[in-house]
């Protein structure tokens, strides 16, 4: 083979390898997207010319109507929605703009097909820009559960629907307990994870259909609690590493997302693939005082943003700190809206951003160790220690015993304190006033912030306080979503906190992973569940049974209370070892018989 022929051959080979390994949305759909045809679960007449149909659960799908004997000029009215009104009919005027409701009028014309599909008008918001596009064969879809059809003619209309989701094993995980509220919350969260996989990536709901890092982290953890379909998380990682969004903290979350993939699956591929980019994503180039980072000023250079693959996102040309969402003064809620960040005061150096930065440095030390990059491992270990000390020096207020929001304010928000607790930035003496402060605030954060709050509570042994928030019947609680009739978890606790919220947002599904990994206390202590940590923290819960899916097989845990005495039994699959956290009640561990 001459040199020119070799070069051509090599170029074709490289193109082939890149093409085979490149992320492709079409490949995602081919690999795991399922279409399921469904009949209504219930039907009732609400008028002589109107029928109401309930499909049982909310899914992303399209309505299919088969008509017979329609004549030219015959008309039908079609209503689709997620929400019912007080009379039990579809709410024709749901609050906000994103709780899905559609109304269509169809008049038969000569030559029309007898089979009709709705919706039949695309939504520009979720079918353009950064939205993940659905395959053409799917048609137009929307989340809905209820359908109403009105017509006066002597013809029939038979409604069914096609729903779409990524492959999902409904029997892989289960949870039932003595707390009926907690059971309903688990069911809602589990369904939300399944039903929002319509793109094969973790998206933010139907309003935008865009992957965001914060959504991805919560989606990922809760997905791992209910199934072992790990490629949805990996698809999302591949997308977000090349198409990041604007919040500073969310860039820093990708270290946690990739760490989770490694711990739950044992696969090092993503660590190897993105190691250099993960180093950049620590945002060390934004470090100044005491190696703490700041996004204020001119240090967000174009080379840095280019190295992060960042382009202007949502009209934001550079990274901006977020803390929680929505923020104060949100233009949809009005200028007096206080937001979901407990009136966090943004400064040049913000404590929460630097808490995330510290967590990322710790994980980079682990990544370097896995890849045997010893110099990097030493560097990140030392850097993390420096940042932890600087964090304490700059943000911990000795007078109040609380963590301040930033370098130029005395304000100590809920978030500044529970993030510091969650990410291990406080020593035991510093927790003395922080913990009572956090407990007193209850749920003064959004559904996004709740993930880190709940982790912080369980990480510090506050299982009773955590359970009280998990099964709370207050407005800022997951049961409230069920009370208002949502078919999936909501984007916010209520429309009053985010007027444009949607009802199909899986970043509100944190209880799935909190129940699994914290309350039941089952999570990997070695990669791929070669060893499992058993650390149940049931609080006041009397009994519960949970089945956790793992790559080695299911783990079953049963918590029982008899005559006031609690006991726990855990059944492991063969080949799985365990690490037991000592409790004041007996824990029996067995291996399943094959």
SEROMI-693332 format. One record per residue (C-alpha): residue in one letter; x, y, z. Coordinates in pm, whole numbers, padded with zeros to 5 digits, always signed. Layout:
AXYZ...
This chain:
X+00000+00000+00000X+00154+00334-00104X+00161+00635+00126X-00136+00816-00034X-00350+00505-00021X-00252+00449+00342X-00343+00806+00437X-00681+00772+00269X-00742+00439+00439X-00641+00583+00776X-00868+00888+00731X-01165+00665+00645X-01090+00441+00945X-01071+00741+01182X-01399+00878+01045X-01561+00536+01092X-01441+00507+01453X-01553+00859+01538X-01890+00803+01375X-01946+00481+01566X-01857+00638+01900X-02010+00982+01853X-02323+01067+02045X-02625+01041+01821X-02980+01123+01924X-03111+00895+01651X-02908+00605+01796X-03065+00677+02134X-03413+00637+01990X-03318+00322+01799X-03164+00162+02106X-03432+00200+02367X-03735+00413+02286X-04062+00225+02323X-04407+00299+02185X-04701+00149+02371X-05062+00156+02250X-05319+00200+02529X-05694+00187+02579X-05866+00419+02828X-05888+00275+03178X-06226+00436+03247X-06505+00608+03055X-06810+00807+03166X-07068+01036+03013X-07080+01392+03148X-07345+01512+02901X-07561+01366+02627X-07298+01465+02374X-06983+01442+02588X-06769+01156+02718X-06474+01166+02959X-06188+00916+02928X-05920+00845+03188X-05603+00666+03070X-05493+00601+03428X-05157+00778+03431X-04996+01080+03270X-04750+00998+02993X-04592+01176+02699X-04802+01057+02408X-05045+01133+02131X-05417+01075+02114X-05547+00851+01837X-05911+00879+01732X-06068+00626+01497X-06392+00759+01352X-06661+00566+01169X-06958+00689+00964X-06863+01057+00981X-07017+01260+00700X-06888+01577+00544X-06957+01864+00783X-06978+01643+01094X-06788+01798+01383X-06617+01677+01698X-06455+01868+01983X-06154+01716+02152X-06011+01815+02490X-05685+01679+02635X-05520+01760+02965X-05324+01678+03279X-05552+01839+03535X-05912+01801+03647X-06131+02079+03782X-06352+02059+04092X-06633+01892+03892X-06411+01608+03771X-06387+01734+03414X-06066+01841+03240X-05968+02184+03367X-06028+02407+03065X-05838+02695+03225X-05550+02546+03427X-05334+02791+03624X-05015+02915+03462X-04926+02843+03104X-04756+02503+03117X-05003+02267+03284X-05103+02097+02964X-05450+02153+02818X-05552+02138+02453X-05879+02197+02273X-05932+02100+01910X-06230+02124+01678X-06237+01895+01380X-06486+01910+01089X-06500+01624+00843X-06400+01712+00488X-06416+01505+00171X-06119+01270+00151X-06012+01304+00516X-05861+01003+00686X-06084+00829+00939X-05793+00814+01186X-05697+01139+01358X-05402+01225+01585X-05379+01499+01846X-05207+01728+01926X-05167+01837+01565X-04995+02173+01614X-04626+02186+01722X-04518+02380+02030X-04241+02617+01918X-04096+02635+02271X-04011+02264+02293X-03943+02187+01928X-03671+02443+01852X-03355+02598+01993X-03189+02382+02260X-03482+02140+02281X-03416+01771+02214X-03609+01689+01898X-03826+01382+01883X-03811+01145+01583X-04042+01227+01295X-04213+00886+01313X-04340+00968+01662X-04544+01266+01551X-04641+01538+01798X-04667+01440+02163X-04767+01600+02491X-04810+01484+02850X-05175+01401+02918X-05397+01163+03110X-05752+01276+03040X-05950+01312+02718X-06301+01444+02655X-06485+01416+02327X-06804+01600+02233X-07013+01537+01921X-07380+01530+01827X-07370+01329+01508X-07474+00968+01449X-07119+00841+01424X-06864+00684+01656X-06529+00807+01785X-06299+00555+01954X-06007+00708+02151X-05679+00531+02225X-05332+00670+02278X-04971+00594+02191X-04733+00664+02477X-04354+00685+02450X-04079+00623+02701X-03735+00466+02719X-03725+00096+02808X-03810+00050+03173X-03855-00253+03396X-04159-00181+03614X-04075-00480+03835X-03709-00397+03898X-03779-00197+04214X-04057-00178+04468X-04128+00000+04794X-04412-00035+05042X-04423+00081+05401X-04652+00140+05697X-04681+00505+05586X-04946+00536+05314X-04839+00893+05231X-04480+00783+05176X-04599+00497+04955X-04792+00737+04732X-04494+00971+04707X-04269+00680+04606X-04517+00570+04337X-04544+00925+04199X-04165+00964+04183X-04105+00623+04028X-04363+00691+03759X-04214+01037+03695X-03873+00885+03624X-04021+00637+03377X-04257+00876+03202X-04004+01155+03144X-03757+00937+02951X-03933+01013+02621X-03614+01154+02465X-03378+00892+02608X-03212+01176+02802X-03304+01352+03122X-03494+01665+03021X-03648+01941+03228X-04006+01858+03137X-04235+01934+02846X-04205+02311+02877X-03859+02314+02718X-03743+01951+02671X-03388+02061+02742X-03128+01868+02944X-02990+02063+03241X-02716+01943+03476X-02925+01994+03791X-03213+01792+03649X-02967+01526+03537X-02818+01472+03883X-03154+01421+04055X-03298+01221+03763X-02992+00998+03759X-02999+00913+04129X-03372+00845+04129X-03346+00639+03810X-03077+00424+03975X-03319+00367+04264X-03589+00222+04038X-03413+00051+03745X-03074-00049+03600X-03108+00122+03263X-02789+00321+03298X-02759+00445+02942X-03014+00725+02990X-02776+00887+03237X-02483+00825+03003X-02669+00971+02706X-02736+01280+02914X-02375+01306+03027X-02251+01289+02669X-02494+01562+02571X-02427+01796+02863X-02049+01773+02850X-02068+01917+02499X-02377+02137+02551X-02355+02282+02904X-02602+02532+03047X-02539+02865+03222X-02541+02816+03605X-02196+02798+03762X-02294+02531+04013X-02439+02311+03743X-02105+02285+03559X-01962+02170+03892X-02235+01907+03929X-02103+01702+03639X-01827+01562+03861X-02098+01419+04085X-02297+01283+03792X-01997+01100+03646X-01894+00977+03993X-02243+00832+04038X-02215+00649+03706X-01889+00495+03823X-02009+00395+04170X-02341+00245+04060X-02209+00065+03748X-01837+00014+03806X-01763+00152+03458X-01465+00390+03427X-01527+00480+03060X-01673+00825+03127X-01398+00915+03372X-01139+00830+03107X-01330+00999+02829X-01389+01329+03008X-01101+01350+03257X-00937+01656+03099X-01268+01833+03054X-01361+01754+03415X-01038+01922+03525X-01146+02234+03338X-01494+02207+03485X-01357+02245+03838X-01335+02612+03732X-00998+02647+03904X-00914+02913+03646X-01169+03135+03825X-00984+03102+04156X-00840+03405+04332X-00851+03467+04708X-00747+03157+04898X-00807+02950+04583X-01179+03021+04611X-01355+03088+04283X-01552+03390+04166X-01750+03449+03849X-01754+03826+03901X-01516+04033+03693X-01337+03968+03369X-01184+03628+03443X-01445+03443+03235X-01231+03460+02925X-01337+03336+02585X-01070+03062+02591X-01214+02934+02921X-01571+02937+02792X-01460+02769+02470X-01278+02501+02669X-01603+02435+02856X-01789+02414+02522X-02006+02696+02651X-02199+02916+02413X-02458+03178+02500X-02740+02988+02667X-03078+03144+02739X-02932+03486+02650X-02653+03445+02907X-02310+03493+02755X-02114+03383+03064X-02166+03159+03365X-02377+03295+03649X-02426+03171+04005X-02773+03034+04073X-02805+02895+04433X-03166+02781+04370X-03446+02843+04121X-03649+03054+04070X-03440+03344+04192X-03564+03662+04357X-03733+03911+04125X-03827+03649+03868X-04011+03842+03597X-04290+03583+03582X-04367+03607+03954X-04328+03984+03981X-04067+04219+04127X-04166+04144+04488X-04113+03770+04451X-03853+03653+04705X-03751+03340+04515X-03660+02998+04647X-03310+03081+04776X-03408+03209+05123X-03309+03562+05016X-02953+03453+04943X-02723+03755+04898X-02499+03723+04593X-02146+03856+04638X-01820+03839+04446X-01737+03516+04632X-02039+03299+04704X-02033+03017+04957X-02251+02772+04763X-02047+02796+04444X-01735+02729+04647X-01900+02439+04830X-01959+02283+04488X-01604+02369+04387X-01471+02186+04694X-01684+01879+04615X-01550+01878+04259X-01190+01889+04378X-01252+01592+04608X-01396+01395+04319X-01109+01493+04088X-00876+01342+04346X-01076+01019+04319X-01077+01029+03938X-00701+01082+03936X-00657+00786+04169X-00872+00561+03947X-00665+00657+03641X-00339+00631+03840X-00247+00994+03777X-00053+01024+04100X+00067+01382+04057X-00287+01499+03990X-00414+01300+04286X-00171+01476+04521X-00249+01813+04367X-00628+01784+04402X-00602+01651+04756X-00391+01949+04859X-00608+02194+04666X-00926+02063+04829X-00772+02103+05174X-00674+02462+05091X-01023+02543+04964X-01185+02389+05272X-00974+02609+05500X-01037+02918+05288X-01409+02840+05289X-01410+02834+05668X-01201+03150+05692X-01416+03347+05448X-01768+03221+05503X-01803+03078+05853X-01916+03349+06096X-01769+03274+06439X-02008+03519+06607X-02328+03359+06481X-02196+03007+06424X-02349+03005+06075X-02225+03003+05716X-02258+03339+05544X-02379+03367+05185X-02071+03550+05061X-01760+03746+05138X-01928+04087+05177X-02250+04007+05362X-02352+03893+05709X-02662+03722+05574X-02668+03347+05644X-02924+03175+05424X-03071+02828+05462X-02893+02719+05145X-02547+02838+05245X-02573+02624+05556X-02727+02301+05425X-02495+02289+05122X-02196+02327+05356X-02338+02043+05567X-02402+01820+05267X-02057+01864+05110X-01863+01808+05433X-01720+02157+05480X-01797+02188+05852X-01626+02027+06147X-01829+01900+06442X-01793+02221+06642X-01910+02430+06347X-02223+02216+06313X-02341+02309+06663X-02554+02602+06549X-02582+02518+06181X-02784+02200+06237X-03055+02360+06460X-03075+02649+06213X-03128+02414+05918X-03386+02202+06103X-03587+02509+06204X-03611+02629+05844X-03783+02304+05737X-03825+02315+05354X-03729+02674+05270X-03591+02571+04931X-03718+02451+04595X-03774+02092+04484X-03421+02108+04338X-03263+02226+04662X-03450+01958+04856X-03218+01688+04717X-02916+01841+04889X-03108+01932+05202X-03230+01575+05248X-02882+01436+05183X-02742+01678+05442X-02996+01571+05704X-02935+01199+05658X-02559+01250+05633X-02575+01402+05980X-02801+01139+06136X-03115+01355+06138X-03341+01074+06018X-03654+01175+06211X-03638+01532+06086X-03577+01407+05733X-03874+01169+05742X-04097+01452+05866X-04009+01646+05551X-04043+01344+05321X-04399+01264+05425X-04505+01619+05508X-04858+01724+05421X-04760+02089+05405X-04764+02298+05089X-04386+02261+05056X-04392+01886+05030X-04429+01608+04776X-04770+01499+04901X-04900+01842+04801X-04826+01746+04440X-05056+01448+04480X-05324+01659+04650X-05342+01905+04360X-05371+01615+04114X-05035+01614+03938X-04967+01296+03741X-04590+01339+03767X-04372+01538+04003X-04395+01912+03960X-04129+02168+03875X-04203+02357+04197X-04395+02302+04518X-04689+02504+04386X-04779+02755+04118X-04752+03037+04370X-04377+02970+04392X-04328+02937+04015X-04622+03057+03807X-04496+02893+03486X-04426+02555+03644X-04501+02233+03461X-04645+01909+03596X-04397+01669+03434X-04061+01761+03582X-03856+01474+03725X-03616+01701+03912X-03898+01700+04166X-03860+01323+04214X-03584+01325+04477X-03779+01103+04723X-03719+00800+04501X-03346+00811+04569X-03377+00954+04922X-03601+00665+05028X-03374+00409+04861X-03027+00533+04947X-03089+00723+05270X-03401+00603+05452X-03348+00237+05355X-02975+00311+05349X-02867+00093+05056X-02598+00234+04827X-02270+00114+04675X-01959+00137+04892X-01746-00010+04614X-01795+00048+04239X-02063-00157+04068X-02206-00278+04401X-01918-00520+04457X-01976-00404+04814X-02295-00242+04940X-02331-00004+05231X-02618-00098+05465X-02711+00207+05670X-03088+00219+05730X-03221+00540+05886X-03596+00477+05914X-03670+00744+06174X-04018+00679+06312X-04122+00454+06023X-04256+00127+06163X-04212-00104+05866X-04097-00102+05507X-03985-00336+05230X-03772-00217+04941X-03617-00396+04645X-03313-00220+04497X-03201-00317+04145X-02823-00350+04100X-02593-00484+03825X-02541-00800+04035X-02910-00858+04099X-03181-00731+04334X-03121-00643+04698X-03422-00683+04926X-03447-00505+05259X-03725-00541+05515X-03766-00319+05821X-03999-00458+06088X-04119-00341+06426X-04274-00599+06662X-04375-00509+07018X-04177-00189+06989X-03858-00367+06883X-03715-00291+06539X-03518-00532+06321X-03384-00526+05967X-03322-00809+05722X-03124-00764+05401X-03100-01027+05129X-02810-00982+04886X-02742-01142+04547X-02450-01380+04518X-02113-01212+04474X-02203-00897+04666X-02025-00820+04992X-02142-00562+05241X-02036-00294+05484X-02264-00257+05784X-02315+00064+05981X-02376-00024+06344X-02726+00052+06473X-02914+00015+06798X-03131-00254+06637X-03028-00588+06487X-02954-00618+06114X-02944-00964+05958X-02773-01006+05621X-02830-01312+05403X-02743-01421+05050X-03025-01514+04817X-03052-01879+04721X-03005-01936+04350
